Amino acid sequence: PTRYREALTLTEIKQMGQRQAAERLGLSTSGLKSRVHRGREMLKHALTRCCALELDRRGGVTSFEQRTNECGKEC
C-alpha cells in the first residue's frame, strides 16, 4: 500500500532520517517507525511468496531464485 511504500522509499531508498521522513509524511516518529516496520514485513512476505531467498546472518539477501507455481509457471 502507498503509505508503507512512501515510508520505505524515504527511509530506505532516499536514506532520509526517520524524524525528517516523519515530518514530511505528517506522522510522529514512532508512527513512522511502525509504518516502516510493517512495510518491511509486507515486502518480505511478498518476496518470499515469489522467490526462494538466501539470507546472510543479518537478514540481507545474498541470492534468490524465482519460484514456480503449481502449473510450472513463474509466479
N, C-alpha and C positions, 0 to 999 in steps of 0.2 A: 504493500500500500504506500501511497505517496508520502504520508507523514513519516514513515520509517525510512523510506528511500532518501528523503531530504536530510534527515538526521545523519544517516550513514554517509551520504555524499559529502556533507560539510565536514564531518569529523574524520572520516577515513580516507577520502579521496582528496579533498581540498586541504586536509591537515589543519583545520581550524580548531582552536581551543574550545573546550566544552562550554565555558562561560560565554564566549563570543557567539558560538553556534546557538546556544540557548536564547540569548538576546535577539539574535536575528529571527529565530522562529517564534519568539514571544512565549518562551517557556521558562520555568525555573531550571536551575542547573540539575536538580535531582530529577525533574521531569524529562529533561533531555537525556540524562544517563539511562533512565528506564526505557526511553524510546530507542536509544542506540542498542541497548542490551536485547530488547525484543526484536529489533530489526536484524541483529546478528543471528539470533536464533532462527528467525524465519528464513533468512538467507541460507543458513546451514542446512535446514530441513529441505529446502528446495534443491540445493546442490546434492545432498546425499540421496535424494529420490532419483535423480537422473544420472549420477556419477558415483563410481566407486572411488573413494578418496583415500590417499595415503597421507597421513599427517605426521609431522615431527612431534617431539615431546611437548612443545609449547602450543600445539594445535594448528600450526601453519600447514598449508597444503604443500606437499612435496611432489606429488604426482596424482594423476587421475585417469580413469578410464570410463568412457561413456557406457552406461548400462543399456541393455535392450529390454523391451517389454515382452510379454508372453508370446507375441506373434513374431518375435525375432527382429522387430523394427526398433530403430533407435528411439529413445524416449524424447 
